[in-house]
Amino acid sequence: MDGANITLDLPLTPWEAALGTKVRVPTLDGAVEMNIPAGIGSGKKLRIRQKGLGTGAKRGDQFVRIMVQVPEKLSREEKRLMEELAEQSSFKPRDF
């Protein structure tokens, strides 16, 4: 919590973060459907207005913090696909 604003950590798979998706997100007023844009990174925040604490004009917002999760264990096929992606991808996050 930060004043009237609240934050929810939302776990996503790497492919959901890369491709974008729609997810149901719990709020104080019940779940809402949220569009997650393609290419979002872990730690980024999205805002749902007027879903925080309080009432009326003083109601805060709910922030949704993206937490990209990776599987602890991969099947042989998953590992093969990840290795193929690593070979094909031009994405270099540590190129400074």
FENZIQUI-V334832 format. One record per pair of residues at least 6 apart in sequence whose C-alpha atoms are under 7 Angstrom apart, sorted by sequence separation. I is the first residue (numbers start at 1). GAP is how many residues later the second one is. D is the distance in Angstrom with one decimal. If there is no record, write none. Layout:
I,GAP,D + I,GAP,D
This chain:
1,6,6.3 + 25,6,5.2 + 26,6,6.5 + 53,6,5.6 + 54,6,6.4 + 24,7,5.9 + 25,7,5.4 + 52,7,6.0 + 53,7,5.3 + 24,8,5.4 + 25,8,6.2 + 52,8,4.2 + 24,9,4.4 + 25,9,6.7 + 50,9,5.5 + 51,9,6.4 + 52,9,4.3 + 23,10,5.6 + 24,10,6.2 + 50,10,5.4 + 51,10,5.0 + 52,10,4.9 + 22,11,6.6 + 23,11,5.4 + 50,11,4.7 + 51,11,5.2 + 22,12,5.5 + 23,12,6.7 + 49,12,4.6 + 22,13,4.5 + 48,13,5.9 + 49,13,6.4 + 21,14,6.0 + 22,14,5.8 + 47,14,6.7 + 48,14,5.1 + 21,15,5.2 + 47,15,5.9 + 48,15,6.1 + 20,16,5.2 + 21,16,6.9 + 47,16,4.5 + 20,17,4.7 + 46,17,5.6 + 47,17,6.2 + 20,18,3.7 + 45,18,6.1 + 46,18,5.1 + 19,19,4.6 + 20,19,6.8 + 45,19,5.4 + 46,19,6.5 + 18,20,5.2 + 19,20,6.5 + 45,20,4.4 + 17,21,6.0 + 18,21,4.5 + 44,21,5.7 + 45,21,6.3 + 17,22,5.7 + 18,22,6.6 + 43,22,5.8 + 44,22,5.5 + 17,23,5.4 + 28,23,6.6 + 43,23,5.2 + 17,24,6.7 + 27,24,6.4 + 42,24,5.0 + 43,24,6.0 + 41,25,6.9 + 42,25,4.7 + 42,26,5.1 + 6,46,5.6 + 5,47,5.0 + 4,48,5.9 + 5,48,6.3 + 4,49,4.7 + 4,50,6.3 + 17,51,7.0 + 10,54,6.3 + 12,54,7.0 + 14,54,5.9 + 4,55,6.5 + 5,55,4.6 + 6,55,6.5 + 7,55,5.7 + 8,55,6.2 + 9,55,5.9 + 10,55,5.9 + 11,55,6.3 + 12,55,6.1 + 13,55,5.7 + 14,55,6.6 + 4,56,4.5 + 5,56,4.8 + 6,56,4.9 + 7,56,4.5 + 8,56,4.9 + 9,56,4.8 + 10,56,5.1 + 11,56,4.7 + 12,56,4.8 + 13,56,5.4 + 14,56,6.7 + 5,57,5.7 + 6,57,6.1 + 7,57,5.7 + 8,57,6.0 + 9,57,6.2 + 10,57,5.7 + 11,57,5.7 + 12,57,5.9 + 13,57,6.4 + 7,58,6.8 + 9,58,6.4 + 11,58,6.2
